Amino acid sequence: MRAAVVRTFNEDLSIETVADPVCPENGVVLEVAACGVCRSDYHGWTGEHPKVVSGSILGHEYCGTVVEAGPNAQYKVGDRLIAPFILSCGRCPACQTGVSNTCPDQIVPGFGTPGAYAEFVAVPFDHNLVRLPEWLSPALAAGLGCRVTTAWHALTDRAAVTAGEWVAVHGTGGIGLSVLLLAKMLGARIVVVDIVDEKLDYARQHGADATVNACEGDVAEKIREITGGGAQVSIEALGIEATTNASVECLAILGRHVQVGMPSGDGRMEVNMRAIYTKQLAFYGTRGMPSWKYPRLLDMIERGAVDIQPIVAREVPLSAASTELRAMNGPTSPGTAVITDFLR
C-alpha cells in the first residue's frame, strides 16, 4: 500500500510502498477514506512524542470501509466506519465503567502502531468503531475521531458547561473551532483567543461573542473585562505554557480550566498555582471521548443542532501532508486539512 512514513523528524514524510497491514483477530482492516492532519501528528513529526520513531506512519483521525475482518470482529467487509483515536480494550475496569478513553491497555494508531496516513489501516478492538452515516461525508467524519469528540467530552463531561456561562477558548485550530461550535449549541457565550486576525474573524463569523488577539496585551485581563469578572470555563487547546496560564488567569472565582492541548516535549510547564489556589479553581485534564457517546453527537449533527462544516477548510492528497505539518510550526489559517486522496 501507499503510505506517508516518518523517516527524519522535521523533514518531509517519505511517500513509500509498504506492506499491507495484517488484520487483527479482534478487529478489521479499513480502506481509508479520509484522515485528518492534527496538531498531535505535528508533535510526532517533530520528534516530541516518545512513541513516534523513524518508520512510523502517523494518522489517528480516520474513517473508511472494511476490506478484511478478523474471526472475532464485530463488523464485516463493506461496513463503513468511523474510528475514535483511542481504541480501548473493552474488558478493564475503566472500559466496564464507561470511561474507556482512560483504558490502560488502549491502542492509538499513529502513536505506537501504524496510523492512517496510508491507503489501509488495521484497527484492533473494533467494538470502538461506529457506523458512518450515509449523510456524513468522510472528510467531516474524520474530524469526529479526535477534534469534535474531544471538544464535546471536554465541554459536557469535564467542564459541564451550562447555558449562559462564558467559555474562553485559547487557540482556534480544530479543537478550538469545535469547542466554539459546540459550546454555542449548548447556549454558552464564547470569547476566542488567537494570534491570527484571520482566524479571529473566522471565529466571529461562526458565533464567537468576542475575540482577543494574544499579541495585543494581557489576554487574561482582557477576558476578565469582556466577561465582567472572568469566564466560568476556559479551554486550553494548544498545550503550551503561555496559553495554559492565560486560561487559568482569565477564570472567575470557582471557574473550571480544561487542559485539552497535548503538552509537547516532556510535558512539564510552570503554572500559576496561586491563581488556582486563591480563586479556588478546578483544573481538569481530558483526552478523547468514550465511544458510547457517539450516537448522541451524531444525532445532534444530523438534526442540524450544530454545523461542524466550518472545521474542514481543505481536502488534500497524501503527498501534501508534510506541507500541512510544516505549516503548524507557525501561525496557521482557519480550519483544518483532511487527506482524502491517497493515490497522489
N, C-alpha and C positions, 0 to 999 in steps of 0.2 A: 504494500500500500504506500501511498504518498503521505509524507509527514514532515512537519517542521521541527527540527531537532536542535536542542541546545548543545553547542559544541564548545563555544568560548563565551564566557559571561560578557555582557555589554556589546557583543558583536551580533551581526545578523544571524538569525536562525538558519540552519542548513536544511534546504529542501532536499529530502532524500527518499529513496525507495527502501522501505524497511519491511520486516516480516509482518504479516497479518497477525493480529492478536489471537491468543488461544482462548477459546470460550471457557469461562469458569463453570464448574458443575452447578453452582447455585446462582447462575446469572446468565447474561446474554452478551452477544456482540452486536453493537449498533453500527449501522452505516450512518455517519454523522451528517446531519442536515444543516446544522448551524452550531457555531461555538463562539461565545463572547470573548473579547480580549479585555481582561480585567487587570486592575492595578495589583492584585495579588500575583498575577502572572509576571508583572513587571518586577516585583520583589524577587521572584525566582530567576528571572532573566538576568538580573544584576548580581546574582550570587548571594543575596541576603536571606535566602530561605535554605535551611540545612538539608532539606530533602530533595532539593534540585541540584543535580550534578551534570557533568558533561554526559551527553547521551539521553538526557531527559526529554520527554515530549510534554509540553505544557497543555493547559486547556481543561477547565473544570466547569464551564457554563455551557451545557450542550443539550441537544435533543437529536433524535434520529429514529431510524427504523430497524427493528430486529432482523438480522440476517442469519443468526445462529443462536440456538437456545440450549443451555445445559440440561442434563437429565433432571435436576432439581429446581429448574427455573419455573417461575410463576407465569411468565409471558411466552409467547410463541412467535415464530417467524412471521413477519409482516406487521406486527404491532408497532405503532408509532408512539414514542415515549419521551417524557421529559425526565431528566435526572437531576436531583438535588446534588450539590457538590459534596456533601457529606453522606457517604454510604455506610449506614450503621448495621451492626451485626444482627439486630433483632432479638437477641437472646439475653443480653446482660441486664442488670437491674435498671440502668439508665433507659434502655430501649423499652423495657417492660413497664416503666412508669411514665412514659410519654415524653421523655427528654432525649430522644435519640440523637439530637445534634451534639450531645455530650458523650456519646458512646466511646469508651476507651479503646475499642477494637475497630474503630472506624477506618475506612479507606477513602482517600481523596485523590481521584485521578489528576495527574499533573504534578502531584506532590508525593513522590514515593512510588507511584505506579504510573504507567503511560497514560497521558491525557488525550484530549480530543482535538488538538491541532493536527488532525490526521483524518484519513478517509474513514477509518473504523476505530472503535474503542471498545475494550472489554469492560463490562460492568458487573462485578460480583454483587451479592446481596440485592438481587433485583426486586425484592419486596419494597425497596425505597422508591422505585420508579412509579411514575404516574402517566396515564394515557394522555397523549397530546390531542386536545380537542381539534376538530376539523376547522373551527373558526379562528384558531390561533396560528399565526404564521410562525415558521421555525425561527426566524430572526428574533421575534418578540419572545418566543418560548425560551430561547437560550438565556435571555436575561433573567428569567424566573428562577433559574438554577442557583443563582447567587445573589445578585443585586436586589431584586424585588423581594424575594423571600427573606433575605437577611434584614432588609429595612422593615418589612411587615412584622417580623418577630421582635425586632428592637422596639418598635412603637407599641405593639399590642401586648407583648408578654413582659418585656423588661421594664419599659417606661410606663406602661398602662396609660397612654395618652387619652385624655377626655376632651370633649368639645369645649372650645373657648380658651383652652390653655395656649400659651405661647411656646412654640418649639423653635429652637435655634439649630440651624444646620451648618456645620463647618466643613465646607468642601462640596462642590456640586458636580462630582463625577457621577458614575452610575448609581452608587449608593445614595449620594446626596439628592439627586433628582428623584429617585424612588421614594426617599423619605418625604420630600416636598409633596409629591403627588398623593401619596397615601395618607399623610398627615392632614392634608386639606380635605380629603374624603372623610376623615374622622371628625372634621369640624374644628381643627386647631387653627391658630394663627401662626404664620411662619415668617421667620427672618433668616435669610440665607447669607452666608459669608463665603467670599472667594476673593481671588486677586485679579480675575479676568473680567473686565466690564462686559464683554460679550456674553459670558456665562451668567452674569448677574441680570443682564437684560433678558436672557432666555428664561431665567427663573421667574422674573416678574411676569413674563408672557404666560407662564404656566401656573400662576396662582400665588407666588410669593407676596406677602403683605408688605415686606420691607427687605432691603438688601444692604450689606455692608461690604465695602472694599477693604480688605485687611491691610492694604498698603497705605491707607489713609487714616492713621491714628489708632487709638486704643479700641480694639474690637469689643472687648467685654464692656467697656464704659458706654460705647455707642448702643450696644444691645440693651443694656440696662435703661438707657434713656428712651429708646424706642418702645420698650415693653412696660415702662413705668415701674421699674424696680428689679427687673430680671426675668428671664424666661423660666417657666416651670420645668421644661425639659430641654436638654441640649444634646445633640447627636454629633459626635466627632467621627468624621468619615475619611480621614487621611492617614492617621496613625503616626503623627509627628508631635513633638513636644510643644511647639508653639500653639497649635490648634487645640491640643488637649487642655492646656492651661487656659486658653481663651474660653473653651467650653465650660470648664469648671467655674471660672471667674464671672461669667455672664449670667449665672443662675441666680434666681431669687432664693430666699431662705426656704429650706426644705425642698429645694429643687432636685432633679434627677439627671445625672450625667450618664450617657450610654456610650461606651467605647466600641465603635463598630470598625474603625480603621485598624488594619493589621499593622502593629508596630514593626518597623524594619530592624535589621541587624539583630542584636541580642535582646531587643525589646525593652531595654531599660531607658527610663527618662525621669527627669525631675518634675514632680507635680506639686502644685501649690496646696499642700495639706492644710495650711491654715485656713484657706477658703473652705475646704471640705469640712473642717472642724467647726469653724465659727458659724457657718451658715447651716450646719447640720445636714449636709448634702448626702444623697445616696449616689454611689458610684457603681455602675453596672458594666460588666463585660458581656458581650454577646457574639455569637458566631453561628451563622446558618439558621435553619428552621427545621423542626421536626416535620417529616414528610406527611404526617396525618393532617397538617394544617393546609395542605394544597387545595382540597376541594372548595373550602370557603373562599380562598383567594381567587381561584379560577372562576367561581360563581360570580363574584363581585366584578371581575373584569368582563365576563360575558354579559352581565346585566347593564354594563356601562356605568357602574358606580364610580369607577376610576379608569382613566385612559392612560395606559402605560406607553403609548406610541412615542411620546417625546424622548424616551430613554435611548432609543436606537437612532443614531444620526446617520449611519452609513453602513452598507454591506460591502465587504472587501473579500478579495481572494486570499488563499492561504499564503501566497508569496508576499502579501502586504502586512502580515502580522508583525514583522520586525519593525516596519515603519511606525506602526501604532504603538508598539512598546517603547521605541526610542522617543516618541513624542511625549511620553509620560515623564521624561526627565526634566520637563519644564511646564509652563502653563499650557493647558490643552483647550481645544474648542468645545462648545456644548455638545452633549450627547456622547454616546459610546459607539464603538465599532463591533460588528459581528462578522465572523468569517462564514460565508455561505457558498463559496466556490472552492472546492478542494482539489481541483484539477489545474488551477493556474497559480 
